[in-house]
Amino acid sequence: MELVLAVSIGVMASCGVYLMLRPRTFQVIIGLSLLSYAVNLFIFAMGRLRVGAAPVLSKDGVVDPSLYTDPVPQALVLTAIVIGFAMTALFLVVLLAARGLTGTDHVDGRERR
Amino acid sequence: MNSILDHLVILPILLPMATGALLLMFDDRLRNARALISLGSAVLLVLLAVLLMSQANAQPSGVLESYAVGNWPAPFGIVLVADRLSAMMVLLTAILGLATLCYSLARWHMAGSSFHSLFQFLLMGINGAFLTGDIFNLFVFFEVMLAASYGLALHGQGATRVRASLHYIAVNLGASFLFLIGAALIYGIAGTLNMADLADKIAGLGEQDRVLVESGAAILGVAFLIKAGMWPLGFWLPTSYSAAAAPVAAVFAIMTKVGVYAVLRVSTLAFGAEAGASAGFGQNVLLIGGIATLAFGSVGVLAAQTTPRLASYSIIVSSGTLLATLGMGNAGATSGALFYLVVSTIAISAFFMLAELLDRVRIEGADVLAITMEAYGDDEDVDEEAEVGVAIPATLAVLSISFAICMLLIAGLPPLAGFVAKFAIISAVFNPLGLAEVAEVPAGAWWLAGLVIFSGFAALVALTRTWINIFWATMSERPAPVRVIEIAPVILLLALTVVATLMAGPALGYTQAIVDQLYAPAGQIPQVLETPLVVEIEEATP
């Protein structure tokens, strides 16, 4: 499980970085999205991988924390997803505006000759 | 916990948030009401910040209060910490906010919708970043600040702004992901996101864990340094700042300082003298990177073709000076650097606003000149004869005096505060143990001092050139169309720096108190970790 997760984070991050460095705005936004998935998985993995353990404590009686997974990274991921999503949406709007105003989808707003 | 002043620490965040949200309810027809509310809130924010600073300064430990947001006990919940440094930064933000908002009321606030709301949210994000004591909360406030800044950078629209914003947003989104990776790595190893708790735990880490936490901190540092505009991470800065509307660029001057502040806060807390093997982590990177930034900024200042671009490169120079000085790890120099931070931010902010006013004069002048030359080329001699006795219009005189003050401040020439700050830095760098003892001067000190002086020289050359181009080459007959509401904030900011010059002694005393506390974090860690709850919880009865 660790290996699969590590490889998928690595592949997504490298694809994301590659696409971010491409000259077309659409490639940049897909790159940013891939990077955000990689980062979100990474945060999640920082809480250690556990199978079948709940993050929320049950109410009754004394609980044994070793039976539960760390809830903090999951809360962080949730925040990061929301913020990343909002920022990507905003970037998309700017991207469309740039396409409309400059007439090209190059990140510099003009084609390289 | 009854009076509202018990919640003073969170008020600089809540006030702009509430104002920004309230202003969303008003539509464009109620423009005057919107402007009034926004301005009132900005004035109130300055008062709050003054109160916060005076109260923080009155505490012997320098930490006014740590405030448990959400009423969770300290290492688990988020805390806000107001100490002398954050109080000073909040006050600086509030003053810049008031001045630039006042400037924008002349015309810029009408250039698009939601200007006031975005502006208030920007202030909220900046204040939050200065006040928080939690790394992930710092990320959230960074994002609030950045989200508002994206909107403001686009304010006024136009192809240039959209193109510049595209780069700005892409770079900052990338930086945010780095921030997240760094924060997650630190949490995964140290098991805490509270800065004070992290400082407490870092000394006790094992060898393997230490490497991981240090890499996390390094990734975090890259994210901060992108915001601070360090070479080679700051190429986005001149384009996007010079493309932004004048009042927006003027308030953005503080945003690079948020990055510098975060570097200073995290490095002194987590990698201070008590961090064991990790002490002083990353200082050389700051020193070398800062020196490279300083050199790059100075060349940029010389090469800049337009006044806003010149101001943007001045920001880079200011960042470089600060980062390099922090990299020296010298308490006295850091104290000077904090004074420099305040003075240079105010000066550059005023300069951004002035630049737009000057461009107006210049464009007016250039147009008139071109027409005169074309149409009445033969009468040139007569014109010159007539101009000998013409008095300088009052507006132009005020602008030129303001420009001269900005020049003195940015170049760091006596008698104004820019000189005092640079002198404090250089003096402390060469006398790390004080004037009484002779100490070995590190090699970095020569580079730093040399480049600080060179950057001042470069700024002087570039600014004098601009000054000549504007004031000696303009032949405008009509006085420049400048409104009082536009020039007043510039004069206010410059007057503040004059006050800072006169009060340089007490001001440097205050920054020295900040530094004493920063370099000995042990005193404040227990206070933060034992943050009292806002509302006492009664023991739950089964």
Contacts between the chains, C-beta under 8 A, distances in Angstrom:
chain1	res1	chain2	res2	distance
A	20	B	170	7.2
A	20	B	174	6.6
A	25	B	166	6.9
A	28	B	170	5.8
A	32	B	170	7.1
A	32	B	173	5.4
A	32	B	174	7.3
A	32	B	177	8.0
A	35	B	174	7.4
A	35	B	177	5.3
A	36	B	177	6.4
A	39	B	177	4.8
A	39	B	180	5.0
A	39	B	181	5.9
A	39	B	184	7.8
A	42	B	180	7.9
A	42	B	181	6.0
A	42	B	184	5.9
A	43	B	180	6.3
A	43	B	184	4.1
A	45	B	188	7.9
A	46	B	184	4.4
A	46	B	185	6.7
A	46	B	187	5.9
A	46	B	188	3.3
A	47	B	188	7.3
A	48	B	188	7.9
A	72	B	187	6.8
A	72	B	193	7.6
A	73	B	184	6.9
A	73	B	187	6.8
A	73	B	188	7.6
A	76	B	136	5.9
A	76	B	183	7.6
A	76	B	184	6.9
A	76	B	187	7.4
A	79	B	136	7.5
A	79	B	140	6.6
A	80	B	180	5.5
A	83	B	140	7.3
A	83	B	143	4.9
A	83	B	176	7.6
A	84	B	176	7.7
A	84	B	177	7.9
A	86	B	147	7.1
A	87	B	143	7.3
A	87	B	146	7.9
A	87	B	147	6.9
A	87	B	169	7.7
A	87	B	173	5.6
A	87	B	176	7.2
A	88	B	173	7.8
A	90	B	147	7.0
A	90	B	150	6.0
A	90	B	169	7.3
A	91	B	169	5.3
A	91	B	170	7.2
A	91	B	173	6.6
A	94	B	150	7.4
A	94	B	154	6.9
A	94	B	162	6.5
A	94	B	165	5.7
A	94	B	166	5.7
A	94	B	169	5.9
A	95	B	166	6.9
A	97	B	154	7.8
A	97	B	162	5.1
A	98	B	162	4.8
A	98	B	163	6.2
A	98	B	166	5.1
A	101	B	158	7.7
A	101	B	159	4.4
A	101	B	162	5.2
A	101	B	163	7.8
A	102	B	159	5.6
A	102	B	162	7.4
A	102	B	163	6.3
A	107	B	166	6.3
A	107	B	167	7.1
A	107	B	170	7.4
A	108	B	163	7.2
A	109	B	159	6.8
A	109	B	162	7.7
A	109	B	163	3.9
A	109	B	166	7.4
